[in-house]
Amino acid sequence: MQLDATAQQMLRDIVPCPEYRSIISALGCVPPGPEVDEKEHYASHMRLKAALPLHAAVRAKANSVADVFIAMWSSESDGSTHADASEMRALCRATGHLVVTHLIAAGLINVA
């Protein structure tokens, strides 16, 4: 799997730090060398720290999005469901937070 620079940054931001190297290897990507890894790890923490003021708002909105997705996926004609509610909420929260984090990093959102 080939990940562009933005996808690599997002992967680093969403995967717990101790698991990053094994996850990126499992995806078939070459983990960065020690110096690059240290710089990317630090940059990830700075991106996440910059988004902290928006965390509660993003979490609330992402939970609402998750509720909509769950309702849509749970309305199969046979009554089956395709997602566990807690997993869907976690996925939506992580996605929402990640997108906002990268918009801040790109300078498209200014957090006072």
Order of alpha helices (4+ residues) and beta strands (2+ residues): alpha-alpha-alpha-alpha-alpha
